[in-house]
Amino acid sequence: MSRSPSIIMVHGAFCGGWVFDAFRQPFEAAGHPVLAPDLRGHGAGDRPGEVGGLSMADYASDTVGLCRRVAEAEGSAPILLGHSMGGLVAQMAARRAPVSALVLLAPSAPWGVFGSSLEEAVTAAALPVVAPTPFSPVDPDLQLLKAFSLDRLAPAAREAAARRTRPESARAILETLTWWLDPLMTTLAPPGRLGLDSLVLSGSRDRVHPPATVRQVAKRLGGDYREMPGMSHWLPGEPGWEAVAGAILDWLAARRGQATA
C-alpha cells in the first residue's frame, strides 16, 4: 500500500506553526505526515525584530525549499496547505515547488485580485499609518485579532491564541494588502491552472477575506471552492474546524479514487 503524502501547513501573519496543533491531528490519523513550520522570524526563539524587512518572496522561497527537501527525502511531492497570508505564500510557492495538491484556507489574494468588501478597503487604507516603513516589524493589534480573526473562539481560547501572536513584517503585509503599490509585483501568481488540483475554502462569516474575495482566488487557480457555513476566518481552530479538516480529507480521498479509477 502506498504511503500517504506529507502535508506542509503554512500559517498566516502574526502566527506560527502552533495554529495547526489540533488541526493536524485528523490528517496524521489518516496517515499523512504533517509539517507545520514557523515561517522565518516567527519561532518562539526568534527575536521580535527578526521579521523586519522580510518579504513575501522570502517566505515563499523558504517554503519552496522545504517542499523540495520533503519531495527528495520521500520520493513524492507533498501536499501544500496554507491559511490566510500563508495561503498566499502557498500560492506563490506552488508554482516553483514540487507539490501534488494545493489547499487554501481563507487565503490572502495574490497581486491583481481586489478585495470585495469595505473592511478590506479600510484595512488597506490604514496600513501606511500602522506600517510607515516596510523595514520594521508590526506588533499585532490584539483587539482587531479578537474581533475579526478569533471572533468565534471561546473567551479563554481567544485570549490564549492572542497571547501567542508575534510581530509581523510590515513589508510582507504591505506586499499582500496594498499590492497595487508594489512595482515588483511580489505576490503575483499568474491566473490559470497550476497543473495540480487545488481546493480553496472560506468561512461564510469571514470579514478578513470574505467569500466573494476567496471565490476570486479559486477561480483564478481553476480550483475547487467550498464555503463553510457559519464559520469565520480562523478555519484551522475555531468551532467547526473538524468539519474543515473532514472536507479536505474527503477531497483528497476523492482525488485518490479518481487517480486509481
C-alpha positions in Angstrom: 0.0 0.0 0.0 1.4 3.4 -1.0 2.3 5.9 1.7 0.1 8.9 2.1 1.9 12.1 1.0 3.2 14.6 3.6 1.2 17.8 4.2 3.1 21.0 4.7 0.9 23.5 6.6 1.8 27.2 6.3 0.5 29.7 8.9 -0.6 33.2 8.4 0.5 36.6 9.6 1.4 37.2 13.3 1.2 33.5 13.9 3.3 30.3 14.0 3.0 26.6 13.3 1.1 26.3 16.6 -2.0 27.4 14.7 -2.3 23.8 13.4 -1.7 22.0 16.7 -5.2 20.5 16.7 -5.9 20.8 13.0 -3.1 18.5 12.0 -4.3 15.6 14.1 -7.0 14.2 11.8 -4.6 14.2 8.9 -1.9 12.4 10.9 -4.6 9.9 12.0 -5.4 9.3 8.3 -1.7 8.5 7.6 -0.4 11.9 6.4 2.9 13.0 8.0 2.4 16.7 8.8 5.0 19.5 8.9 3.8 22.9 10.4 7.0 25.0 10.4 7.3 28.5 11.7 7.9 31.0 8.9 11.2 32.8 9.1 11.3 35.1 12.2 8.1 33.6 13.7 9.5 31.0 16.0 9.3 31.2 19.8 13.1 31.5 19.9 13.3 34.3 17.3 13.8 37.9 18.4 10.7 40.0 17.7 12.6 42.3 15.3 13.8 39.4 13.1 10.8 39.7 10.8 11.7 43.4 10.0 12.2 43.8 6.2 11.2 40.3 5.3 9.3 39.9 2.0 6.6 37.5 1.0 9.2 36.4 -1.5 11.4 35.3 1.4 8.5 33.2 3.0 7.7 31.7 -0.4 11.4 30.8 -1.1 11.7 29.1 2.3 8.5 27.1 1.6 9.8 26.1 -1.9 13.0 24.8 -0.2 11.1 22.8 2.3 8.8 21.2 -0.4 11.9 20.3 -2.4 13.6 18.7 0.6 10.5 16.7 1.5 10.0 15.5 -2.1 13.6 14.4 -2.3 13.6 12.6 1.0 10.2 10.9 0.4 10.3 10.3 -3.3 6.9 12.0 -3.7 5.7 15.6 -3.8 3.9 16.9 -0.6 0.5 18.5 -0.3 0.8 22.2 0.4 -1.8 23.8 2.7 -1.8 27.5 3.7 -4.1 29.6 5.9 -4.7 33.4 5.4 -1.4 35.1 4.5 0.1 31.6 4.5 -2.4 30.7 1.7 -0.8 33.4 -0.4 2.7 32.1 0.4 1.4 28.7 -0.7 0.1 30.1 -4.0 3.4 31.7 -4.7 5.4 28.6 -3.7 3.2 26.1 -5.6 4.3 27.4 -9.0 8.0 26.7 -8.2 8.0 23.7 -5.9 7.2 20.0 -6.3 3.6 19.9 -4.9 1.0 17.2 -5.5 -2.0 19.3 -4.4 -2.8 22.7 -3.0 -5.3 23.5 -0.2 -6.0 27.1 0.8 -7.9 28.2 3.9 -9.3 31.7 3.8 -6.3 32.7 1.6 -5.0 36.2 1.1 -5.4 37.2 -2.6 -2.5 37.5 -5.0 -1.4 40.5 -7.0 -4.2 41.6 -9.2 -7.2 40.5 -7.2 -9.1 43.3 -5.5 -10.9 42.9 -2.2 -14.7 42.7 -2.3 -15.6 44.4 1.0 -15.5 47.8 2.8 -13.5 46.2 5.7 -10.7 45.1 3.2 -10.6 48.6 1.7 -10.4 50.3 5.1 -7.6 47.9 6.3 -5.5 48.6 3.2 -6.0 52.4 3.6 -4.9 52.2 7.2 -1.7 50.3 6.5 0.6 53.3 5.8 -0.3 54.6 9.3 0.5 51.4 11.2 3.4 50.4 8.9 5.0 53.7 7.9 8.2 51.9 6.7 8.5 48.4 5.3 11.6 47.6 7.2 10.1 47.4 10.7 8.2 44.7 12.5 4.5 45.5 13.2 3.1 44.4 16.5 -0.3 42.5 16.4 -3.3 44.6 17.2 -4.9 42.2 19.7 -8.3 43.8 19.7 -8.6 43.6 15.9 -7.4 40.0 16.0 -10.0 39.1 18.6 -12.8 40.9 16.7 -12.1 39.7 13.2 -9.9 36.6 13.2 -10.5 34.9 16.6 -14.1 36.1 16.9 -15.7 32.6 17.2 -13.4 31.2 19.8 -14.4 30.9 23.4 -13.0 33.8 25.5 -10.3 31.7 27.1 -9.2 30.2 23.8 -9.3 33.6 22.2 -7.0 35.1 24.9 -4.6 32.1 24.7 -4.3 32.4 20.9 -3.8 36.2 21.1 -1.0 35.8 23.6 0.9 33.5 21.2 0.9 36.0 18.3 4.1 37.7 17.3 5.2 40.8 15.3 4.9 40.5 11.5 6.9 42.0 8.7 5.5 45.4 7.6 6.9 44.7 4.2 5.1 41.4 3.8 1.8 42.9 5.0 2.2 45.8 2.5 3.0 43.5 -0.3 -0.1 41.5 0.5 -2.8 44.1 1.2 -1.6 47.0 -0.9 -0.2 45.0 -3.8 -1.1 47.8 -6.3 1.6 49.9 -4.7 4.3 47.2 -5.3 6.1 47.8 -8.6 7.9 44.4 -8.2 4.5 42.6 -8.2 5.9 40.4 -5.5 2.8 38.4 -4.8 1.9 37.8 -8.5 0.5 34.3 -9.0 -0.5 34.3 -12.7 -4.0 33.1 -13.5 -4.6 29.7 -14.8 -4.4 26.1 -13.6 -1.3 25.1 -11.8 -1.1 21.6 -13.3 -2.2 20.2 -10.0 -5.5 20.0 -8.2 -6.4 22.7 -5.7 -9.1 23.3 -3.1 -10.0 26.7 -1.7 -12.2 27.1 1.4 -13.7 30.2 3.0 -15.9 30.9 6.0 -19.3 32.4 5.2 -18.9 34.9 8.1 -15.2 35.8 7.3 -14.7 39.6 7.3 -10.9 39.4 6.8 -11.1 37.6 3.5 -14.8 37.4 2.6 -16.2 34.6 0.5 -16.5 36.9 -2.6 -12.8 37.6 -2.5 -11.8 33.9 -1.8 -14.0 32.8 -4.7 -11.9 35.0 -7.0 -8.8 33.2 -5.8 -10.3 29.8 -6.5 -11.5 30.9 -10.0 -8.0 32.3 -10.7 -6.5 29.0 -9.9 -9.1 26.9 -11.6 -9.6 25.2 -8.3 -12.5 23.7 -6.4 -14.2 26.0 -4.0 -16.1 25.3 -0.8 -17.8 27.7 1.6 -18.1 26.6 5.3 -21.4 27.8 6.7 -21.3 29.9 9.8 -17.5 29.9 10.0 -15.2 32.9 10.2 -11.5 33.4 9.4 -9.8 31.1 11.9 -10.7 28.0 9.9 -8.0 25.7 11.4 -9.0 26.4 15.0 -12.4 27.9 15.6 -15.5 25.8 16.4 -16.2 23.6 13.4 -12.6 23.1 12.4 -13.2 19.4 12.4 -15.6 19.8 9.5 -13.0 21.8 7.6 -10.4 19.0 8.1 -13.1 16.5 7.1 -13.9 18.3 3.9 -10.2 18.4 2.9 -9.7 14.7 3.7 -12.8 13.8 1.7 -11.5 15.9 -1.2 -8.1 14.2 -1.0 -9.8 10.8 -0.9 -11.9 11.6 -4.0 -8.7 12.6 -5.8 -7.1 9.3 -5.0 -10.2 7.5 -6.2 -10.1 9.3 -9.5 -6.4 8.5 -9.9 -7.0 4.8 -9.4 -10.2 4.6 -11.4 
